[in-house]
Amino acid sequence: MSSAPSAASLAASSRTRPLAPAGVPAADHVVAHTLLNCLLREVSGPEHQTAVTDGHLLLRLPRNGALLRVRLRRASLVGAHRFTGPVTEQRDGTWAELPWQDLAGYIHRELELRTGVRNDEFLGQVASSHAGVSAALAARRPGADTVTPAGRYLDSEQSLLFGHRFHPTPKARTGAAEDWARYAPEARARFALRHLAVRREFVREEAAVPRALDAFDRQGSVPEGYVLLPAHPWQYGMLAGHPVLRAALGRGDVLDLGPRGADFAPTASVRTLYDGRDFLKFSLNIRITNCLRKNAEYELTGAVALTRLLEPVAAGLAARFPGAELLREPGYRTLDLGSRELAEGFGVIVREGLGARLAPGLTALLAAAVADEYPTGAAQVSTLLAGTGPEAALQWWDAYLDLLVPPVLAAYFDHGVVLEPHLQNVVVGVDDTGMPRQVLLRDLEGTKLLPEHHAAALAALGDEVAGPMTYDRERGWDRVVYCLLVNHLAEMLAALADRHPHLEPALWSAVRRVLAGRAAAHGNPPLLRALIAGVPLPAKANLLTRWERKADRFAGYVRIGSPLVSDVLAAVSSAAPTGSWSAAL
């Protein structure tokens, strides 16, 4: 199939199509479009089975013999296109609508034929994700104009109705529907924690700094000789029948004090809760997308160890790059009853609240909500830039790049630290005009170290903790580039390009300029030189990882065409000054 439409033809066709969504689509279309995103990026694109023609994307499944089509709302230089309407299939020379269930079935068969691997979970997980999207859409939500200034942060955390655009089952989940209605962020949940009092000798805890565990103790009082251990009420319900816990309750080594205290709200990760002061990261024995969401024992110790180890790095980056901060995870607490299942199931990690790092006068917003494709919350960039034109969008983008890119690259090149700045791991501080002034990087679970930089510190931690905390140089660089450019900047850029399609080359040129500046600052390392020259970018293979049922840590990457090639940017800028373009898919 022909895979590279001319820039001029795409520009002309885009001027006849709506450039922004009229509203939020139905679950059927959301699920189908997400599946197509994954298929395009990981299977059809690399196999050159795609084309853009007459305002549509075509994808062939060669092993199935199926030819699919979907209308484009906007084409993208990085292949992250915007779709609209149903997916259709060519049948007897005509195009017939293909329901999302049938599309999932086609992908199931294509992957089985392609890989030789069977996956009997896949279709059920797609159906589960569809149910999750449907439930999110059905939940009552406030309009953007009714969200109070104080509530904007939590609204942004709870506005992600559709999840990751390049994950085949972003809203797949286990657990009862009524529990999700009670505890899910998109349901705008608020609830009290379950409080346990545990005899001190049956508590395990660590703190990187004095008073790190105050976040637990200030939740309420306990009898003399006991320590407070807050529990997620959903998790407590799942573990309440554990025989070791029941025995401890019977002996009085653990006291169930019931639900009490101030309400907490779930953030986008579901299991990390916030009360306006502290973040508490709980375990939940439920599967969300790929993984069972629990704090493994090595992650409990690792969060505190990383906080200690990274303190001089974080302080140094904040001093060099004002506006960049890392949210520390200075403590954890859990049960120590001789049961690993309970130690992990009740382990709670303290993360610094926004007040510890957010500059005065700024409003915190989750980056994923700012970059969301659809107007599902008040944080979306279309709201931040409402009433402004292309020049304001370019100024906003320059400010954003200057905040986010330099500290992430300096962490890698200067300190051997692999940060994971994907959209759900970054909180943006904006001023009263919506201009970005600060970025807060969070969630040390994804932060890794390069062994050659930290050999002594890693050796002191032991293999169980140090092993999951490390990446080799190549895997670390892939992770940085994927999270920073493909997951984060490409999606934020796409949200800006939805408003001003003709700006897409200029927006990518700005990324290239910032990368070039950082390359000079770091002595022009080969990795950055190659990135600026336009080598293919690593994109996490969520579809293939899910199909092969690999742990997220072992996810592979596919290589996608880079939008940073200077002659491509120049060509599309001159060919389509007012339209929309696509590089070779």
C-alpha positions as CSV (number, residue, x, y, z in Angstrom):
1,M,0.0,0.0,0.0
2,S,1.1,3.6,-0.6
3,S,2.1,4.9,2.8
4,A,3.0,8.6,2.3
5,P,0.4,11.0,1.1
6,S,1.7,14.4,-0.1
7,A,1.7,17.2,2.4
8,A,-0.3,19.4,0.0
9,S,-3.0,16.8,-0.5
10,L,-3.4,16.3,3.2
11,A,-3.5,20.0,3.8
12,A,-6.3,20.4,1.2
13,S,-8.4,17.6,2.5
14,S,-8.0,18.8,6.2
15,R,-9.6,22.1,5.3
16,T,-12.9,20.4,4.6
17,R,-13.0,18.5,7.9
18,P,-13.7,19.7,11.4
19,L,-10.5,20.2,13.3
20,A,-11.8,19.8,16.8
21,P,-14.2,17.3,18.3
22,A,-17.8,18.5,18.5
23,G,-18.0,16.7,21.9
24,V,-17.1,13.6,23.7
25,P,-17.5,10.4,21.6
26,A,-19.4,7.3,22.7
27,A,-17.6,4.4,24.2
28,D,-17.9,2.3,21.1
29,H,-15.9,4.8,19.1
30,V,-13.4,5.4,21.9
31,V,-12.6,1.8,22.2
32,A,-12.3,1.2,18.4
33,H,-10.1,4.3,17.9
34,T,-7.8,3.2,20.7
35,L,-7.4,-0.3,19.2
36,L,-6.6,1.3,15.9
37,N,-4.0,3.5,17.5
38,C,-2.2,0.4,18.8
39,L,-2.7,-1.5,15.6
40,L,-1.2,1.3,13.5
41,R,1.8,1.9,15.8
42,E,2.8,-1.7,16.5
43,V,1.6,-3.9,13.7
44,S,0.2,-2.3,10.5
45,G,2.6,0.7,10.5
46,P,5.8,-1.3,10.9
47,E,4.6,-3.8,8.3
48,H,3.8,-1.0,5.8
49,Q,0.1,-2.0,5.6
50,T,-1.3,1.6,5.9
51,A,-2.2,4.5,3.8
52,V,-3.8,7.9,4.2
53,T,-6.0,8.9,1.3
54,D,-9.1,11.1,0.8
55,G,-9.3,12.1,4.4
56,H,-9.2,8.5,5.7
57,L,-6.7,6.1,7.2
58,L,-6.6,2.7,5.7
59,L,-5.1,-0.3,7.5
60,R,-4.8,-3.8,6.1
61,L,-4.6,-6.9,8.2
62,P,-2.7,-9.1,5.8
63,R,-3.1,-12.4,7.6
64,N,-6.9,-11.9,8.0
65,G,-7.3,-10.4,4.6
66,A,-9.3,-7.5,6.0
67,L,-9.0,-3.9,4.9
68,L,-10.2,-1.3,7.4
69,R,-10.9,2.5,7.1
70,V,-11.6,5.3,9.5
71,R,-12.1,9.0,8.8
72,L,-9.3,11.4,10.0
73,R,-10.1,14.4,12.0
74,R,-6.5,15.5,11.8
75,A,-3.4,13.7,10.5
76,S,-0.2,13.8,12.5
77,L,3.5,14.0,11.7
78,V,4.3,11.3,14.2
79,G,1.4,9.0,13.2
80,A,-0.7,9.8,16.3
81,H,-3.7,10.7,14.1
82,R,-7.1,11.9,15.4
83,F,-10.0,9.7,14.2
84,T,-13.7,10.4,14.0
85,G,-16.7,8.2,13.5
86,P,-16.9,4.5,13.1
87,V,-14.4,2.0,11.8
88,T,-15.5,0.4,8.5
89,E,-14.5,-2.7,6.6
90,Q,-14.4,-3.2,2.9
91,R,-16.9,-5.9,1.9
92,D,-17.7,-6.6,-1.7
93,G,-16.5,-3.2,-2.9
94,T,-18.4,-1.2,-0.3
95,W,-17.6,0.1,3.2
96,A,-19.6,-1.4,6.1
97,E,-19.4,-0.3,9.7
98,L,-17.3,-2.7,11.9
99,P,-18.5,-2.9,15.6
100,W,-15.7,-2.6,18.2
101,Q,-16.2,-6.2,19.2
102,D,-15.5,-7.4,15.6
103,L,-12.5,-5.1,15.4
104,A,-11.1,-6.7,18.6
105,G,-11.8,-10.1,17.1
106,Y,-9.9,-9.2,13.9
107,I,-6.9,-8.0,15.9
108,H,-7.1,-11.1,18.1
109,R,-6.8,-13.3,15.0
110,E,-4.2,-11.2,13.4
111,L,-1.9,-11.3,16.4
112,E,-2.4,-15.0,16.9
113,L,-1.4,-15.7,13.3
114,R,1.4,-13.2,13.5
115,T,3.0,-14.4,16.7
116,G,1.9,-18.0,17.1
117,V,0.9,-17.0,20.7
118,R,-2.6,-17.6,22.0
119,N,-4.2,-15.2,24.4
120,D,-7.6,-16.2,25.8
121,E,-7.7,-13.1,28.0
122,F,-7.5,-10.4,25.3
123,L,-11.1,-10.2,24.1
124,G,-12.4,-10.2,27.7
125,Q,-10.0,-7.4,28.6
126,V,-11.1,-5.3,25.7
127,A,-14.7,-5.8,26.8
128,S,-13.8,-4.9,30.4
129,S,-12.1,-1.7,29.1
130,H,-15.3,-0.9,27.1
131,A,-17.3,-1.3,30.3
132,G,-14.9,1.0,32.2
133,V,-15.2,3.7,29.5
134,S,-19.0,3.3,29.6
135,A,-19.1,3.6,33.3
136,A,-16.9,6.7,33.2
137,L,-19.1,8.4,30.7
138,A,-22.2,7.5,32.7
139,A,-20.8,9.1,35.9
140,R,-22.2,12.5,36.7
141,R,-19.5,15.2,36.1
142,P,-19.4,18.9,36.6
143,G,-19.1,21.3,33.7
144,A,-15.8,23.0,33.2
145,D,-17.3,26.3,34.3
146,T,-18.5,24.9,37.6
147,V,-15.1,23.6,38.9
148,T,-13.9,25.9,41.7
149,P,-10.3,27.1,41.6
150,A,-9.5,25.0,44.7
151,G,-10.9,21.9,43.1
152,R,-9.1,22.2,39.7
153,Y,-6.3,19.9,40.7
154,L,-8.5,17.0,41.8
155,D,-10.8,17.6,38.9
156,S,-7.8,17.1,36.6
157,E,-6.8,13.8,38.3
158,Q,-10.4,12.5,38.0
159,S,-11.1,13.7,34.4
160,L,-9.4,10.9,32.5
161,L,-12.4,9.0,31.2
162,F,-10.7,7.1,28.4
163,G,-7.2,6.4,29.6
164,H,-4.0,5.8,27.5
165,R,-4.6,6.4,23.8
166,F,-2.0,3.8,22.9
167,H,-3.0,1.0,25.2
168,P,-5.4,-1.6,23.8
169,T,-7.3,-2.0,27.2
170,P,-6.7,1.3,29.1
171,K,-9.8,0.9,31.3
172,A,-9.7,-2.9,31.8
173,R,-10.0,-3.8,35.4
174,T,-11.0,-6.5,37.8
175,G,-13.3,-5.9,40.8
176,A,-17.0,-5.5,41.1
177,A,-18.8,-2.6,39.3
178,E,-20.2,-1.3,42.6
179,D,-16.7,-1.1,44.1
180,W,-15.5,0.9,41.1
181,A,-18.5,3.2,41.5
182,R,-17.5,3.7,45.1
183,Y,-13.7,4.1,44.7
184,A,-12.9,5.1,41.1
185,P,-11.5,8.6,40.3
186,E,-13.8,9.1,37.3
187,A,-16.7,8.5,39.7
188,R,-15.4,11.5,41.6
189,A,-15.1,9.3,44.7
190,R,-14.4,10.6,48.2
191,F,-14.2,8.3,51.2
192,A,-12.7,7.8,54.6
193,L,-9.8,5.4,55.2
194,R,-10.1,2.3,57.3
195,H,-8.0,2.7,60.4
196,L,-6.0,-0.1,62.0
197,A,-4.1,0.1,65.3
198,V,-1.2,-2.3,65.3
199,R,1.0,-3.2,68.2
200,R,4.3,-1.6,67.6
201,E,6.3,-4.8,67.4
202,F,4.1,-5.9,64.4
203,V,4.8,-2.8,62.4
204,R,7.5,-2.4,59.8
205,E,8.4,1.1,58.6
206,E,11.2,3.2,57.2
207,A,11.7,6.9,57.0
208,A,14.2,8.8,54.9
209,V,13.8,12.1,56.8
210,P,12.5,13.0,60.3
211,R,8.7,13.2,60.6
212,A,8.2,11.5,57.3
213,L,5.7,9.2,59.0
214,D,3.6,12.0,60.4
215,A,1.3,11.6,57.4
216,F,0.1,8.4,59.0
217,D,0.1,9.4,62.6
218,R,-1.9,12.6,62.2
219,Q,-4.8,10.7,60.8
220,G,-6.0,9.9,64.3
221,S,-5.2,8.6,67.7
222,V,-4.6,4.9,68.8
223,P,-4.2,3.2,72.2
224,E,-0.9,3.3,74.0
225,G,1.6,0.8,72.5
226,Y,-0.1,0.7,69.1
227,V,0.7,2.5,65.8
228,L,-1.8,3.7,63.3
229,L,-1.9,2.0,59.9
230,P,-4.4,3.4,57.5
231,A,-5.9,1.0,54.9
232,H,-7.7,1.6,51.7
233,P,-11.2,0.4,52.5
234,W,-11.5,-1.5,49.3
235,Q,-8.2,-3.4,50.0
236,Y,-9.3,-4.1,53.6
237,G,-12.5,-5.7,52.3
238,M,-10.4,-8.0,50.1
239,L,-8.0,-9.0,52.8
240,A,-10.2,-9.0,55.9
241,G,-10.7,-12.8,55.7
242,H,-7.0,-13.6,55.6
243,P,-6.3,-16.2,58.3
244,V,-3.1,-14.5,59.6
245,L,-5.0,-11.1,59.9
246,R,-8.0,-12.7,61.5
247,A,-5.7,-14.4,64.1
248,A,-4.0,-11.1,64.8
249,L,-7.4,-9.4,65.2
250,G,-8.4,-12.1,67.6
251,R,-5.3,-11.7,69.7
252,G,-5.7,-8.0,69.8
253,D,-2.4,-7.4,68.0
254,V,-4.4,-5.6,65.4
255,L,-7.4,-3.5,66.2
256,D,-9.9,-2.6,63.6
257,L,-11.0,1.0,64.3
258,G,-13.3,1.2,61.3
259,P,-13.7,4.0,58.8
260,R,-12.9,7.4,60.3
261,G,-11.0,10.7,59.6
262,A,-11.1,13.1,56.7
263,D,-12.1,12.0,53.3
264,F,-9.5,11.1,50.7
265,A,-9.9,11.3,46.9
266,P,-8.4,8.8,44.4
267,T,-6.0,10.3,41.9
268,A,-5.7,9.0,38.3
269,S,-3.7,5.9,39.4
270,V,-6.8,4.8,41.5
271,R,-4.7,3.6,44.4
272,T,-2.9,6.8,45.3
273,L,-5.2,8.9,47.4
274,Y,-5.0,12.6,48.4
275,D,-6.6,14.6,51.2
276,G,-5.2,18.0,50.1
277,R,-2.1,17.6,52.2
278,D,-0.6,14.1,51.8
279,F,-0.5,11.5,49.0
280,L,-0.8,7.9,50.3
281,K,0.0,5.2,47.8
282,F,-1.8,2.0,48.8
283,S,-1.9,-1.5,47.4
284,L,-5.0,-2.7,45.7
285,N,-5.4,-6.4,44.8
286,I,-7.1,-5.6,41.6
287,R,-5.7,-5.6,38.0
288,I,-5.8,-2.3,36.2
289,T,-4.7,-2.4,32.5
290,N,-1.8,-5.0,32.8
291,C,-0.9,-5.2,36.4
292,L,-2.0,-6.1,39.9
293,R,-1.6,-2.8,41.7
294,K,0.3,-3.7,44.9
295,N,3.3,-2.3,46.6
296,A,5.8,-5.2,46.5
297,E,8.2,-5.4,49.4
298,Y,11.1,-4.3,47.3
299,E,9.1,-1.2,46.2
300,L,8.4,-0.2,49.8
301,T,12.1,-0.3,50.7
302,G,13.1,1.0,47.3
303,A,10.9,4.2,47.5
304,V,12.6,5.3,50.7
305,A,16.1,4.3,49.4
306,L,15.6,6.2,46.2
307,T,14.4,9.3,48.2
308,R,17.6,9.2,50.2
309,L,19.8,8.6,47.2
310,L,18.1,11.1,45.0
311,E,18.0,14.0,47.4
312,P,21.2,15.7,46.2
313,V,20.2,15.0,42.6
314,A,16.7,16.5,43.1
315,A,18.0,19.5,44.9
316,G,20.7,20.1,42.3
317,L,18.2,19.8,39.4
318,A,15.8,22.2,41.1
319,A,18.7,24.7,41.6
320,R,19.9,24.5,38.0
321,F,16.4,24.4,36.5
322,P,14.0,26.6,38.5
323,G,10.5,25.3,38.1
324,A,11.4,21.6,38.2
325,E,10.8,19.6,41.3
326,L,10.7,15.9,42.3
327,L,8.0,14.8,44.8
328,R,9.8,12.6,47.3
329,E,8.5,9.4,48.8
330,P,10.1,9.6,52.2
331,G,8.4,6.8,54.2
332,Y,6.3,3.6,54.3
333,R,4.5,1.6,56.9
334,T,3.1,-1.9,56.8
335,L,2.1,-5.0,58.8
336,D,4.9,-7.3,59.9
337,L,3.0,-10.5,60.8
338,G,5.2,-13.0,59.0
339,S,3.0,-12.9,55.9
340,R,4.4,-11.4,52.7
341,E,0.9,-11.2,51.3
342,L,-0.2,-9.0,54.1
343,A,3.0,-7.0,54.2
344,E,2.6,-6.1,50.5
345,G,-1.2,-5.9,50.7
346,F,-1.2,-3.4,53.6
347,G,2.0,-1.5,52.6
348,V,1.5,2.2,52.3
349,I,4.0,4.7,50.8
350,V,4.0,8.4,51.7
351,R,4.5,10.8,48.9
352,E,5.0,14.5,49.5
353,G,1.9,16.6,49.0
354,L,1.7,19.4,46.5
355,G,2.3,22.0,49.3
356,A,5.8,20.7,49.8
357,R,7.0,21.7,46.3
358,L,4.3,23.7,44.4
359,A,5.3,27.4,44.1
360,P,2.9,29.9,45.7
361,G,0.2,31.3,43.5
362,L,0.2,28.4,41.0
363,T,-2.5,25.9,40.3
364,A,-1.5,22.2,39.9
365,L,-3.0,20.2,37.0
366,L,-2.2,16.7,35.9
367,A,-0.4,16.8,32.6
368,A,-2.5,13.9,31.2
369,A,-5.6,16.0,31.7
370,V,-4.0,19.1,30.0
371,A,-3.1,16.9,27.0
372,D,-6.4,15.0,26.9
373,E,-7.8,14.6,23.4
374,Y,-11.3,15.4,24.4
375,P,-12.8,18.1,26.6
376,T,-13.5,15.9,29.6
377,G,-12.2,18.2,32.3
378,A,-11.5,21.9,33.0
379,A,-7.7,21.4,32.8
380,Q,-7.5,20.6,29.1
381,V,-5.2,23.0,27.2
382,S,-8.2,24.3,25.1
383,T,-9.5,25.8,28.4
384,L,-6.1,27.1,29.5
385,L,-5.7,28.9,26.1
386,A,-9.3,29.8,25.5
387,G,-9.7,33.0,23.5
388,T,-6.1,33.1,22.4
389,G,-4.5,32.5,19.0
390,P,-1.5,30.7,17.5
391,E,1.1,33.1,19.0
392,A,-0.1,32.3,22.5
393,A,0.1,28.6,21.8
394,L,3.7,28.9,20.6
395,Q,4.6,30.9,23.7
396,W,2.9,28.4,26.0
397,W,4.8,25.5,24.3
398,D,8.1,27.2,24.6
399,A,7.6,27.7,28.3
400,Y,6.5,24.1,28.7
401,L,9.5,22.7,26.9
402,D,11.9,24.8,28.9
403,L,10.4,23.5,32.1
404,L,10.2,19.8,31.3
405,V,13.0,18.8,28.9
406,P,16.2,20.1,30.5
407,P,15.9,18.5,34.0
408,V,14.9,15.1,32.5
409,L,17.9,15.0,30.2
410,A,20.3,16.4,32.9
411,A,19.1,13.6,35.3
412,Y,20.1,11.0,32.7
413,F,23.4,12.5,31.3
414,D,24.7,14.1,34.5
415,H,23.4,11.8,37.2
416,G,22.6,8.4,35.6
417,V,19.0,8.7,36.7
418,V,16.2,7.5,34.4
419,L,13.1,9.6,35.2
420,E,9.8,8.5,33.9
421,P,8.0,11.7,32.8
422,H,5.0,10.2,31.1
423,L,1.7,12.1,31.2
424,Q,0.4,10.6,34.4
425,N,3.7,11.2,36.3
426,V,3.9,15.0,35.7
427,V,1.9,17.7,37.5
428,V,2.0,21.1,35.9
429,G,1.9,24.4,37.8
430,V,0.1,27.1,35.9
431,D,-0.4,30.7,36.7
432,D,-3.6,32.7,36.5
433,T,-3.3,33.1,32.8
434,G,-2.8,29.3,32.2
435,M,0.9,29.7,31.4
436,P,3.0,26.8,32.7
437,R,5.5,27.9,35.4
438,Q,6.5,24.7,37.1
439,V,6.6,20.9,36.6
440,L,6.4,18.4,39.5
441,L,7.8,14.9,38.7
442,R,6.2,12.1,40.7
443,D,6.1,8.3,41.3
444,L,9.5,6.8,42.1
445,E,8.3,3.4,41.1
446,G,9.3,4.2,37.5
447,T,12.5,6.0,38.4
448,K,15.6,3.8,37.6
449,L,19.4,4.1,38.0
450,L,22.2,3.4,35.6
451,P,24.5,0.9,37.5
452,E,27.7,2.4,36.3
453,H,26.8,5.7,38.1
454,H,25.5,4.2,41.3
455,A,27.4,0.9,41.8
456,A,28.2,1.4,45.5
457,A,24.7,2.6,46.5
458,L,23.1,-0.3,44.6
459,A,25.4,-2.9,46.1
460,A,24.4,-1.7,49.6
461,L,20.7,-2.3,48.9
462,G,20.9,-6.0,47.9
463,D,19.8,-7.7,44.7
464,E,16.1,-7.9,45.5
465,V,15.8,-4.1,45.9
466,A,18.6,-3.0,43.6
467,G,17.7,-5.2,40.6
468,P,14.2,-3.7,39.9
469,M,15.7,-0.2,40.5
470,T,18.2,-0.4,37.5
471,Y,18.2,-0.1,33.8
472,D,21.2,-0.6,31.5
473,R,22.1,2.5,29.4
474,E,20.3,1.5,26.3
475,R,17.0,0.5,28.0
476,G,17.3,3.6,30.2
477,W,17.6,5.9,27.2
478,D,14.7,4.2,25.4
479,R,12.6,4.8,28.5
480,V,13.6,8.4,28.7
481,V,12.9,9.1,25.0
482,Y,9.6,7.2,25.0
483,C,8.2,8.8,28.2
484,L,9.5,12.3,27.3
485,L,8.9,12.6,23.6
486,V,6.4,9.9,22.5
487,N,4.1,9.6,25.5
488,H,4.3,13.1,26.8
489,L,5.5,15.8,24.4
490,A,3.8,14.2,21.3
491,E,0.5,14.1,23.1
492,M,0.7,17.6,24.5
493,L,1.7,18.9,21.1
494,A,-1.2,17.0,19.6
495,A,-3.6,18.9,21.9
496,L,-2.1,22.2,20.8
497,A,-2.2,21.2,17.1
498,D,-5.9,20.3,17.4
499,R,-6.4,24.0,18.1
500,H,-4.0,25.2,15.4
501,P,-3.2,22.4,12.9
502,H,-0.8,24.5,10.8
503,L,1.5,24.9,13.8
504,E,2.5,21.2,14.1
505,P,5.8,21.6,12.2
506,A,6.6,24.7,14.3
507,L,5.8,22.9,17.5
508,W,8.1,20.0,16.5
509,S,10.8,22.5,15.5
510,A,10.6,24.0,18.9
511,V,11.2,20.5,20.4
512,R,14.2,20.1,18.1
513,R,15.7,23.5,19.2
514,V,15.4,22.7,22.9
515,L,17.0,19.3,22.3
516,A,19.8,20.9,20.4
517,G,20.4,23.4,23.2
518,R,20.6,20.5,25.7
519,A,23.0,18.6,23.5
520,A,25.4,21.5,23.5
521,A,25.0,21.8,27.3
522,H,25.9,18.1,27.7
523,G,28.9,18.1,25.3
524,N,26.9,16.8,22.3
525,P,26.5,13.1,23.4
526,P,25.9,10.7,20.5
527,L,22.5,9.7,21.9
528,L,21.2,13.3,21.7
529,R,22.9,13.9,18.3
530,A,21.1,10.9,16.9
531,L,17.8,12.0,18.4
532,I,18.1,15.4,16.9
533,A,19.1,14.0,13.5
534,G,15.8,12.1,13.4
535,V,16.5,8.5,14.2
536,P,13.4,6.4,14.8
537,L,11.8,6.9,18.2
538,P,11.0,4.1,20.7
539,A,7.3,3.7,21.3
540,K,6.3,1.3,24.0
541,A,4.5,-1.8,22.5
542,N,1.5,-1.9,24.8
543,L,-0.5,-4.1,22.5
544,L,2.2,-6.7,21.9
545,T,3.2,-6.6,25.6
546,R,-0.5,-7.2,26.6
547,W,-0.8,-9.9,24.0
548,E,2.2,-11.8,25.2
549,R,1.3,-11.2,28.8
550,K,4.6,-9.8,29.8
551,A,5.2,-7.7,32.9
552,D,5.3,-4.0,32.2
553,R,9.0,-3.9,33.2
554,F,9.8,-6.2,30.3
555,A,7.7,-4.3,27.7
556,G,9.4,-4.0,24.4
557,Y,9.5,-1.0,22.0
558,V,8.7,-0.5,18.3
559,R,10.4,2.2,16.3
560,I,8.3,4.9,14.8
561,G,9.3,7.6,12.4
562,S,10.7,10.8,14.0
563,P,9.1,14.2,13.4
564,L,12.4,15.9,14.2
565,V,14.0,15.5,10.8
566,S,14.8,19.0,9.7
567,D,14.1,18.6,6.0
568,V,10.8,17.0,6.7
569,L,9.7,19.8,9.0
570,A,10.8,22.4,6.4
571,A,8.9,20.6,3.6
572,V,5.6,20.2,5.4
573,S,5.8,23.8,6.7
574,S,6.1,25.2,3.1
575,A,3.7,22.7,1.6
576,A,0.8,23.1,4.0
577,P,0.9,26.5,5.8
578,T,-2.8,26.2,6.9
579,G,-3.6,22.6,6.9
580,S,-2.6,19.3,8.4
581,W,0.1,16.8,7.4
582,S,1.3,13.2,7.8
583,A,4.8,11.8,7.6
584,A,5.2,8.4,6.1
585,L,3.3,6.0,8.3
